[in-house]
Amino acid sequence: MKFRGKIVDGACLNHFTRISNMIAKLAKTCTLRISPDKLNFILCDKLANGGVSMWCELEQENFFSEFQMEGFSAENNEIYLELTSENLSRALKTAQNARALKIKLTNKHFPCLTVSVELFSMSSSTRIATHDIPIKVIPRKLWKDLQEPMVPDPDVSIYLPVLKTMKSVVEKMKNISSHLVIEANRDGELNLKIETELVCVTTHFKDLGNPPLASESTSQDRNPEHMAEVHIDIRKLLQFLAGQQVNPTKALCNIVTNKMVHFHLLHEDVSLQYFIPALS
Amino acid sequence: MGAEPAGAVRGKGPRARRPRRAGQCWPWFGRRGSMKCLVTGSNVKVLGKAVHSLSRIGDELYLEPLEDGLSLRTVNSSRSAYACFLFAPLFFQQYQATTPGQDLLRCKILMKSFLSVFRSLVMLEKTVEKCCISLNGQSSRLVVQLHCKFGVRKTHNLSFQDCESLQAVFDPALCPHVLRAPARVLGEAVLPFPPALAEVTLGIGRGCRVILRSYHEEDADSTVRAMVTEVCLGEEDFQQLQAQEGAAITFCLKEFRGLLSFAESANLNLCIHFDAPGRPAIFTVKDSLLDGHFVLATLSETDSYSQDLGSLERHRPVPQLQAHSTPHPDDFANDDIDSYMIAMETTIGNEGSRALPSISLSPGPQPPQSPGSPSEEEDEAEPSTVPGTPPPKKFRSLFFGSILAPVGSPQGPSPVLAEDSEGEG
């Protein structure tokens, strides 16, 4: 298995760094899947993650000026690696004002993803900082658990409000309750509700807009004002919102009543899907 | 002329009128003079920065006014780091080490107390016009007075203890290797390292390149390896580079950062004098008004650095820097993971050549035990020290020059990180 990539464009480098910072906030350990056209950061819904899953996808040619990979085999031309997300974001942090960044799969004493940053420096010599991120190669037999999650038909699909606002609301709500209800309807309304013995707090967001639904079959029957709701763990929602440092280009939320909430964000050309299951 | 009676006062003047305490005998107390020094303008911030720097090392500050300046010193609790700043008399608007004819004072203050006076460097820069430090031999208080804008005066009375002079035995001239570079260059070089990183290895690679690499003590029980960061500096970055290829030392980065941040803010050059691994490394900064020395212990070749009582001890070869110092040719020569995965099935501990220690805590290969009752086996796994006694100090003490018995254990085979893949592709 081989992998080698190079990023020379400053804007691409910064964007890649931001994505990596976001992943580091969303998942302590994640899987990096390398395929000829794409890179994916994956978190599968294991018990350890509390049932949360994440699928982040980017087109490699939007970032890398050079990209070469050779997967497990010709039929399975992919590489699955497990790494500590923070290591990658820390390594990329040093590349803020770099001339170039090279990332490659190596085996120095242990398998690593080596990130090599060529920095501008005061003196004429180029300074190179190298980070060897330890990785675990995921064997072929476990790949089936790391595929793109199926998105069930949502009951309601709605565009999200400004995430920063949502985050500050949820942050305050966290102090009162450990779980929250997120509900929305096809009339562009979204509510965040918490309820305890002493108090109920609801924050209403209006005029958000709904994306056109893929399947129109069930939609006609329902009253557009009917709310689809799901009970989730407030900390999981907060973790998701805290990971969004930059406002996404597009953000929408799909609710499957009493089953799960599915967030789908687009950060320029990088797609992020985050699934939070309903509390049982 | 015989020794003067206890409590006697030499000379005339105001001190002669001090009432003698009946029945008490404090000979040293009677002969101590007062110290007074006044720092003004931007030097106040410099002094503050120096104190911040020293606070990274130790918990007690030794303040000693000398004829050639005010010396501030500290040492860390394990005596593996010593730091000293000497401010020349010209650094001060007014400097009086002691009243004429009296002994020099020496005192030790809690670092936290002294630091609290200089806590906010921003405040020092913006509002403090003068700083007056005085120590009266009679009182038990060190007085630091900050004269600020708008007529505000902040007076801190700090209590201190008398002490012996803190001296470390070291001589930069004896070190065969010297590096000198602007602190800014070194500051930039350590930026890629995580702020929490404890230790770093500095060495000379091929082509006189200076390499800094993060050092992590491997714990066989831990399945999570740490990221390794390496920064490579060219010869041109240094004003002086007098060192052999292959020379390398490992020292505490956190302690070094203390001096580095001071040197960067004062725009000074930093000089590193070092010797063989295990010998202390000396970091110095100097200008016409002050000079700073940080002496840090370095990891020796056979000792391992372990502070936990009963934690695993292993041999760690001094990191070989040459191997990684050449630029990687852009090929896939090192990239073949498959060969690694195959190799894992056949690897045996490759460092079994190390001498077995007399005491080992490794859960791995144990020295063969005589067959006996289970209770006997338990006895053999003794901790290296009796619980309750202080942990053995692995860094060679700077002051006592003694080397504690090196202990180590053979490194077991590296943990397999990936399961065998099923069949060949």
Interface residues (C-beta under 8 A of the other chain):
Chain A: M1 K2 F3 R4 F72 S73 A74 N76 T84 N87 R90 A91 T94 K104 L105 T106 N107 K108 H109 F110 P111 C112 S116 V117 S121 M122 S123 S124 S125 R127 I128 A129 T130 H131 D132 I133 P134 I135 K136 V137 I138 P139 R140 K141
Chain B: R184 V185 E188 A189 L191 P192 P194 V224 R225 A226 M227 V228 T229 E230 V231 C232 L233 G234 E236 D237 H324 P327 H328 D330 F332 N334 D335 D336 I337 D338 S339 Y340 M341 S414 L417 A418 E419 D420 S421 E422 G425
